[in-house]
């Protein structure tokens, strides 16, 4: 299958790539001197991508999705969320997902890491009870082919309005909650503490407060979370309102505050078609971890108008065109995006995915002739 994807890439140049302009031109020069050409992609489709779908998605479909993503080379997968089913009914079977992944992990070309959202102490307790029942089936450090790594994710926001709408708590209140959650995650196994990933939402624009989200406030929240013990900060452009200049301003501010690139991940939505441009800017700043969602699945229930996360297929193609290494099989992930889009009854939002599949079909037709 790979030969079809390579053939299609010769003719394909995503529209957002063309919009990148000088940012991408500068990146061509920068990438040759960059500290690393390896990029870590965190696949959020099974959790962030599916949680907002209206029709209930079966446990089997979710497990199949994780399995297909793992086989495609996506070895960091956000698999579920220990939230109240009252608020997010789509995540009601996350306990079964975690148990399955611990007892029957997918076969994959490289070791796997699974993350689960735990927005409060109750959610963390539920996750820890499953981990305690299978202490020899996972690791918190370096995963192996037979033993996946498991980490916990938490989330807060960069604006008070979004925080209150999303969690019914102020930023200060949410941070106090997460101080306890992070400490409990670290104390679960003193010799091998759980890794904690902390999301900060609406860092480049808020649906309630507009574009004027203070990068200094984002830096304050990020440093406070790191001081609490968070291992990674995922900066979420939840509304997709981010632009290249504002992404640069945010990352410059974080750097000035002492936040290292190694502690950062970027989570872009493509609402205004700027996700790949913003990724280019982040690459120039040395960021090497990006969240992606197969088929562009996702959205945000508390951000009216926000479309899906940037598509995994689009990011893989874009990064490889810049000479970066993702370790992902584009053909396989394009198949996965088409499959899950049909399963949930929506159109495939990945321009690259559709182009790869179209090129493959044309090639097959040529062979038939």
Secondary structure, DSSP 8 states (H G I E B T S, - for coil): -HHHHHHHHTT---HHHHHTTHHHHHHHHHHTTSS-SB-EEEE-IIIIITTT-SS---HHHHHHHHHHHHHTT--EEEEEE---TTT-GGGTTHHHHHHHHHHS----SS--EEEEE--SHHHHHHHHHHHHHTTTSEESSS--SSSEEEEEEEEEESSHHHHHHHHSS-HHHHHHHHHHHHHHHHHSSTTS--EEEEEEE-TT-BTTTBT---HHHHHHHHHHHHHHT-SEEEEEETTS---HHHHHHHHHHHHHTT--GGGEEEEEB-TTS-HHHHHHHHHHTT--EEEEBGGG----TTSTT---B-BHHHHHHHHHHTT-B----HHHHHHHHHHHHHHTT-----HHHHHHHHHHHHHHHHHH-
